[in-house]
Amino acid sequence: MSGPYDMSGTQLPMGMAQEQYSNPAYLAYTLLAWQQTYGNLFVDLGEIFQEPYASELPAMFDGETSGEMINEYLAGPTLDIVQPGALEGLMAEDHPFFIAAQDNDLYQWVPESPLQMYYCTLDEQVFYDNALVAEAWMNDNGAEGVTTVNGGALNHGGCALLAILGGTVWINGQANLCSPTSVHNIPGSTPELTWRLTDGGMAIDGLFIGQSWTLYSADGRWISSGTAQQSPLMLSAPKGVSLLRSADGRIVRMVRN
């Protein structure tokens, strides 16, 4: 999924440029964590944050205070929270913070396996240019299997399920499956998998007798697996969205309320 791969060129500059970033705990966490790691980003937190934030923020990163609580504490226009000109100073090319951001860019490597990144254009937390920058750099430097998928005008939360489902189906499709040695009733053409609700759960049509199957949750977790002993396959699927994949790579998406 699209992540903060380009910290120095996309994620931090775009986040800091917003009048009110949707997840300010990220920025505060990054600043304090890098100060602990590199030790040279500032002498006093008051150089960057106004009061009372400069005095109170460090104690909130105690491993117990939730990100939601920190976001509520930092809610409001960025200009009311940071010192005037502080963010511009942090992103100056010779500032230790900007140098640390470059040290934490994560896209300058060439994958040897297929890689697909999902992004949405209205993601207000992880800006979609991160994925495009990573894709361009990898392909320009010799990658052969790097692609991106535009999920459309969805925000961060709306994009998550789309990316999880799309990524799960895509990853499952990369498998090289062995040929079964004893599958009965194979027709001349392979039918699509279809499903329908029944009184006892779900009926899945299209599986061959003796063919193995695997059931996944919407976030890609294994739920159950087995071998079709009859057609249609009678299955007790969980509520919500689930995916059933046959041994030959066919996939059906099911929804049970």
C-alpha positions in Angstrom: 0.0 0.0 0.0 1.0 3.6 -0.4 3.2 4.5 2.5 5.5 7.4 3.6 8.3 6.1 1.3 9.4 9.6 0.2 9.8 11.3 3.5 12.0 14.2 2.4 10.3 15.0 -0.9 6.6 14.2 -0.4 5.4 13.1 3.0 6.9 15.8 5.3 6.7 18.8 2.9 3.1 18.1 2.0 2.1 17.4 5.6 3.8 20.5 6.9 2.2 22.7 4.2 -1.3 21.9 5.3 -3.1 24.5 7.5 -4.2 21.6 9.7 -2.7 18.2 9.1 -5.2 15.4 9.8 -2.8 13.3 12.0 -0.5 15.7 13.7 0.7 13.0 16.2 2.7 11.5 13.2 4.7 14.7 12.8 5.3 15.2 16.5 6.3 11.5 16.9 8.7 11.7 14.0 10.4 14.8 15.4 10.8 13.4 18.9 11.9 9.9 17.6 14.5 11.3 15.3 15.8 13.6 18.0 16.3 10.6 20.2 18.0 8.7 17.3 20.2 11.4 15.8 20.5 13.8 18.8 21.0 17.0 16.8 17.6 18.2 15.5 17.1 20.8 18.2 18.5 22.0 21.6 15.1 22.8 23.1 11.7 21.7 21.8 10.5 25.3 22.3 12.5 26.1 19.1 9.8 24.3 17.2 6.6 24.2 19.3 4.8 27.0 21.1 3.8 26.6 24.7 2.2 24.6 26.3 3.0 22.1 23.6 6.7 22.3 23.9 6.6 21.4 27.6 3.8 18.9 27.5 4.3 16.9 24.3 7.3 14.7 25.4 5.4 13.2 28.3 2.6 12.2 26.0 4.8 9.8 24.1 5.0 7.4 27.0 3.9 4.2 25.1 0.5 4.4 26.8 -1.1 7.6 25.5 -3.0 6.8 22.3 -2.4 8.5 19.0 -6.0 9.7 19.0 -5.5 11.5 22.3 -2.4 13.2 21.0 -4.2 14.2 17.8 -7.0 15.7 19.9 -4.4 17.6 22.0 -2.8 19.0 18.8 -6.1 19.7 17.0 -6.1 23.2 15.5 -4.3 25.2 12.9 -0.6 24.4 12.6 0.3 28.0 12.9 -1.2 28.1 16.4 1.0 25.1 17.5 4.4 25.6 16.0 6.8 28.6 16.1 6.6 31.0 13.2 9.0 29.8 10.4 10.0 26.6 12.3 8.7 24.1 9.8 10.3 26.0 6.9 13.6 25.9 8.9 13.3 22.2 9.5 13.0 21.5 5.8 16.0 23.6 4.8 18.5 21.4 2.9 21.3 21.8 5.4 19.1 21.3 8.5 19.7 18.1 10.5 16.0 17.3 10.3 15.9 17.4 6.5 19.1 15.3 6.4 17.4 12.8 8.7 14.4 12.8 6.4 16.6 11.8 3.5 18.1 9.1 5.6 14.6 7.7 6.1 13.5 7.7 2.5 12.5 4.1 1.7 12.1 3.8 -2.0 15.6 3.8 -3.4 16.0 0.0 -3.9 15.2 -2.3 -6.8 12.7 -5.1 -6.0 13.6 -8.5 -7.4 10.0 -9.8 -6.9 6.8 -8.3 -8.4 5.6 -5.3 -6.4 2.3 -3.5 -6.7 1.3 -0.4 -4.7 -2.2 0.8 -4.1 -3.1 4.5 -3.5 -6.0 6.9 -3.5 -5.9 10.5 -4.6 -7.7 12.0 -1.6 -5.6 10.2 1.1 -5.2 13.0 3.6 -2.6 11.1 5.8 -0.3 9.3 3.4 0.0 11.4 0.2 -0.3 9.4 -3.0 2.8 10.9 -4.6 4.8 8.6 -2.2 3.8 5.6 -4.4 4.4 7.4 -7.7 7.9 8.6 -6.7 8.8 5.0 -5.5 7.4 3.5 -8.7 9.3 5.9 -11.0 12.6 5.5 -9.1 12.4 1.7 -9.1 11.5 1.4 -12.7 14.1 4.0 -13.8 16.8 1.9 -11.9 16.0 -1.5 -13.5 13.0 -2.9 -11.7 10.8 -5.0 -14.0 7.7 -5.8 -12.0 6.8 -2.6 -10.1 3.3 -1.1 -10.7 0.8 1.1 -9.0 -3.0 1.0 -8.8 -5.1 4.2 -8.5 -8.0 3.5 -6.2 -9.7 6.7 -7.1 -10.9 9.7 -5.1 -11.0 8.0 -1.6 -9.6 9.2 1.7 -7.2 7.2 3.9 -9.9 5.1 5.6 -11.9 4.5 2.4 -8.8 3.4 0.6 -7.7 0.8 3.1 -10.3 -1.9 2.4 -9.9 -1.5 -1.3 -6.2 -1.9 -1.0 -6.4 -4.9 1.3 -8.9 -6.7 -1.0 -7.0 -5.8 -4.2 -3.6 -6.7 -2.7 -4.9 -10.0 -1.3 -6.3 -11.0 -4.7 -3.2 -9.9 -6.5 -0.8 -11.7 -4.1 -2.8 -14.9 -4.3 -2.6 -14.7 -8.1 1.2 -14.8 -8.0 1.2 -18.4 -6.7 2.5 -21.1 -9.0 0.1 -24.0 -8.2 0.8 -27.6 -8.9 -1.5 -29.6 -11.1 -3.8 -32.0 -9.2 -3.4 -35.7 -9.8 -7.0 -36.7 -9.3 -9.8 -34.2 -10.0 -13.1 -35.5 -11.2 -15.7 -33.9 -13.6 -13.4 -31.4 -15.3 -15.4 -29.8 -18.0 -14.1 -28.5 -21.3 -14.0 -24.9 -20.0 -13.4 -23.6 -16.5 -16.5 -22.0 -15.1 -16.5 -18.9 -12.9 -17.0 -19.4 -9.2 -20.4 -18.1 -8.0 -22.1 -18.0 -4.7 -25.5 -17.7 -3.2 -26.9 -17.6 0.3 -28.7 -20.6 1.7 -30.5 -21.3 5.0 -27.3 -22.9 6.4 -24.8 -20.5 5.0 -23.5 -20.3 1.5 -23.4 -22.4 -1.6 -20.4 -22.1 -4.0 -20.8 -23.3 -7.5 -18.0 -23.9 -9.9 -15.6 -26.0 -7.8 -14.7 -29.5 -9.1 -15.1 -32.5 -7.0 -11.8 -33.2 -5.3 -10.6 -29.6 -5.8 -9.1 -27.8 -2.8 -10.2 -24.4 -1.7 -9.2 -21.7 0.9 -11.3 -19.1 2.6 -9.8 -15.7 3.5 -11.2 -12.8 5.5 -11.3 -9.3 3.9 -7.9 -8.4 5.3 -6.3 -11.6 3.9 -6.3 -13.8 7.0 -6.8 -17.5 6.6 -10.1 -18.7 7.9 -10.5 -22.3 6.7 -9.6 -24.6 3.8 -10.7 -28.0 2.5 -11.5 -30.2 -0.5 -14.8 -30.1 -2.4 -16.7 -33.3 -1.7 -19.8 -32.2 -3.5 -21.0 -29.6 -5.9 -22.1 -27.0 -4.9 -19.8 -26.6 -2.0 -21.8 -25.9 1.2 -20.0 -23.5 3.4 -20.6 -21.7 6.7 -18.8 -18.3 6.0 -18.4 -15.6 8.6 -20.4 -12.3 8.4 -19.0 -9.5 6.3 -16.7 -9.8 3.3 -14.7 -13.0 2.6 -12.8 -14.4 -0.4 -12.8 -18.0 -1.5 -9.9 -19.1 -3.7 -9.8 -22.4 -5.6 -6.6 -24.4 -6.2 -6.5 -23.3 -9.8 -6.5 -19.6 -8.9 -10.2 -18.7 -9.3 -11.5 -16.3 -6.7 -15.0 -15.3 -5.7 -15.8 -12.4 -3.3 -18.7 -13.0 -1.0 -20.7 -10.8 1.4 -22.8 -12.1 4.2 -24.8 -9.6 6.3 
